[in-house]
Amino acid sequence: MFPYSLDNKRYHTLNYFFKTKFHSKVYKISLNAGFTCPNIDGTKGYGGCIYCSKLGSGEHGGNPQDDLITQFYKVKEVIDKKCQDAKYIAYFQARTNTYAPLPILKEKYEQVLKLDNVIGIFIATRCDAITDETLDYLEELNKRTFLTIELGLQTIHEKTSKLINRGHTLQEFDDMVHKLHERNINVVVHIINGLPYETEEMMLETVKHLNKLGIEGIKIHMLNIIKDTPLANIYQKEEFPLLTKEEYIDIVIKELELLNPNIVIHRITSDPDKDNLIAPDWLLKKVSILNGIDKEMNGRDTYQGKYAK
């Protein structure tokens, strides 16, 4: 049995991490704090990344028309019906959640940290949107709560990065990971498999690079084409090849084999909104994908870290 799992999976599950660290069931509650992005407002670019929806990856977050406390309790009330003794992570998910003056960031973060049974905060952001002043505050915050910074990378390859309009360099990303680690702050990185024209080798090179950075966690996504995005326009003009479900499962397993077993797998597939998804439609069968990964890893008798260097 793989040592970092409670349910016979062969990779380091988030459930295992939370249970062993907090000795309790932990739920993440996604919040939309109404931030924008330097890649949208013109600071770094316009329009955002070509795959990004109008909600800025906040489809499963709270209603931005509600204040953060209301958003939090709407989800908590549902969870409380099935689990009375849960602990919570406040997850600032939509768009770039450090992209504001420090007093605004403090006001938003601190109000949710005061809520009962909130034991930590996850902040999704970009490597080019954390000022030194904010870093100092995050270092202090990390000493009194469980803090994790989630950085979008998606790929290490410059050609792809320019195509998807990321708006930052790999060096900027690496530098921010080092700055966060110097302050003992956990880093989780987002990557996307199946980006236009990337080969399997390119996707694996991204994982190899991250493995050397010593990150604490990773989120693996499959590219999904969402309505009303620049990517959708590109796809309608030229239906570039998308990974099949079987190809995706195979690549994910190879990526897991390359990752240090201490790296927590926070996500292993995408979770698109069915009403806005153009392709691939197999992403809507999330359980089937997860079961397929488990079955194939068992069949290959492989596990996370098997080929890690």
N, C-alpha and C positions, 0 to 999 in steps of 0.2 A: 504493500500500500504506500502511495506517495505520502511523505510525511507532513505536507502542508495542506491537507484537505480533510474534511470531516465527512465527506459523502462520496468517497471512492473515485474522485476525479484525480487526474494525473498532472494537475497544475495547481499553483498556489492561489487558492480561492480567497476572495474578499471576505466571504463568510468565515473562513478559518481565521483570517487575520483579526477580524473584529472580535470573534468569540474568545480567542486566546489573549487578546490585549485587554478587552473590557469585561470579559466573563459575563456577557449579556448579549441579547439580540440587539443589534444596532441597525437603525434605518436611516438612510439619507433622504432628506426632504429638499427637493429642488425648488429654488426660489428665483424669481425674476426681479432684479433690483432696478431695472430700467436704464441700465448702462448702454452706451453706444460702443464704438470700436474705432481705433485709429486708422483702420483699413476701410472705414466707411465714411468718416467725416472729413476726409481729405488730408489728415495729418500724415498718413503713410500711403493712402490710396483711396479710391472711391469704389463703392459697390460691394466691398468685402470679398472674401474668398468665393470663387465661382460656384461652389456647391452649397454655400450657406443660405439657409432659408431666411425669410423675412423676420422670423423670430430669433434668429441668431443662435440656433441649437437650443432654444428654450421651449420646444414643443411639449416637453414633459415637465416643465417648470410651472410655477404659479402664474396666476393672472396678473399681468403688470398693472392692471387697473386697481388691484387690491394692494394695501400696504403689506410689508413683509410679515408682520405678526399675523394678519388675517390669512395670508398665503400659508404660513406655517401651520396654523391650527386647523385649517380646512383639511390638510393631509393628515395631521396627527389624529384628528377625530376618527378617521377611517381606520388608521393603524390600531388605535386603542381598542377597537371592537374585537380585534383578533389577538392582541398582545398587550397586556396591562403593564408589564415591567420593562418595556423597551427603553433604550437610550437613542439619542438622535444626533445626527450630523446635519448641520445647516449647510446646504450646498448651493452656492452662488453660481448658477449654471449659464444663464443666457448672456451671450456676447462677452465683453472684456471687463471683468469684474474688479480690476484695479485701475481702470481708466477713469479717474476722477480725482479732484483735489483731496488730499489726505483727510481733512475734516469731514468730508462727505463719506469717505470710506469708513472712517471710525464710527460715524453715526449709524451706518447701515449694519456693520459687523457687530458692534457692541450690543445693539438692541436685541438681536436674536440670541447672542451668547448668554443673555440674562434669563432666558426662558428655562423652565424646569426640564431637567434631564437632557439638556443639550451639552454634549461632551466634546464637541469639536466643530470645526468649520472647514469646508473645502471651497477653494476659490479657483474658478476657471478663468484663465487669462492668457495673455500673449507675452512672449519674452521681451518684447520691446515696449511694454506698457507698465513697467514697474520701476518707479523712480527710486533713487537712493533713500529719499526720505520715507517712502513707503516701505522699503526694505527694512529700515530701522524699526519701524512700527511692527512689521510682521515678525521680526526677531523677538520683540518684547511680547507680542501676542502668543507666539509659539511657546513661551515659558509658562503660560497660564491656561492653555487649552490645547487640544489636539488639532494642529493646523496642517493642512496639506494644500500645496499649490499645484494646480493642474495646468500644464503648458501644452498648447497645441503645437505640434511640429508637422505631422502628417507624412513628411518625407525628408530625407537628407539631400535629395537630388535637386540641384539648382534649376535645371531645365524644367522639371515638373513644378517646382515651387513657383517659378515665374508664370507658368501656364495657369496654375490655379490661383494666382494673384495673392500669395501669402504676404508679401510686403516686408519680409525680414530675411536675414541671412542665417545660415547654419551657425556661423561664428557668433552672432548675437544670441542665438538659442543656447549654444554651449556655454557662453559666458554667463548667462543668467542662471543656468543650472548650477554652475560653480558658485556663484554669489549666494544662491539659496542654501546650498550645502555648507558653505562657510558659516552660515547662521543656523545650521542644524535643522533646516526646514525640509520636510519631506516633499519630494517632487514626483508627480504622476504625469506621464506623457501620453498624448493622443497621437496615434498614427492611423493612416487610412490605407487599406489594401485595395488594389484595383484602380488606382488613379490612372487617368488616360495615358496610354502608351508605356506605362511602367511594366517591366518584366518581373518575373518571379525573383530573379537574382537581385534586382534593384530593391524590391521590398525586403528581402532578407538582409541586404546591406544596411538598410535603415535600422533594423533590429540589432544587428551586430554593433553598430555605432552606439546605440542607446545602452546596450549591455556594458560597454566600456565606461559609460558616464556614471555608472553606479546609481541609477535612479531607483526609487523605492517602489514604483508601481507603473503600470501601463494600461492604456485602453486601446484595444484593437477594434477598428471599425472596418466595415465594408463600404466602399463608395456607393452612395445611393443618390439617384438623380431625382431631385425634387422640383415640382412645378414652380414656375415663376423665378427661376434662378438662371444666371448666365450659363451654367453647365447644361441646363435643360435646353437652352437655345442651341448650344453647340451640338448636343446629342441629336436634336431634331434635324440638324443639317447633315450631320455625319454620325451615324450610329457606330461609334468606335466600340471595339470589343469589350464586353464586361465579363468578369469572372463568373463561371458557373458555381453553383453551390458546392460541387465536388472539388473544383479547383480552389475555392476559398478555404474549405476545410483542410485540404492538403497543405496550403501555404501557412495557415495558422499553426498547424501542428509543427511544421518546420521552424516557424518563428519561436514557438514555445521551447522547442529543443535547444535553441540557441540562447535562450534567456536564463540568467542565473536563477536558481530555484527560490532565492530569497525575494525576488521581485514579485509583488502582488499583482495578480491579473484582475483589474477592476472591471473590465469589459472585454468580451471576446467576439462580439458581433454588434451590428448596428440595430437600432430600434426605431425605424422610421414611422412617420404618421401615414397610415394607409390611404387616407383621403388625398394626400399630396404626393405620394410616391409614383414616379413614372417607371422606374426600373432600378434594380432587378426585382421582380415580384416574389422571388423565393425568400427574400429578406423578411417577409411578413410571417414566415413560419419559424419564429425564433427558437422554439423548443426543439424543432426538428434539426436545426443547425447545431444547437448545443449537444443534443443527443448524438448527432453524427460525429462531432469532434470526439466525444467520449468513446463511442464505439470504435472509431478508427484508431484512437490512441491505444485502446486495449488490444485491438487486433495487431497492431504493430509492436506491442509491448514496449511502448516508449513513454517518455515523461518530460516535464519541463526541466531544462538544464542538462539533458543527456549529452549535448555537444557544446555546452557553454565553455567559453575560454576567458 
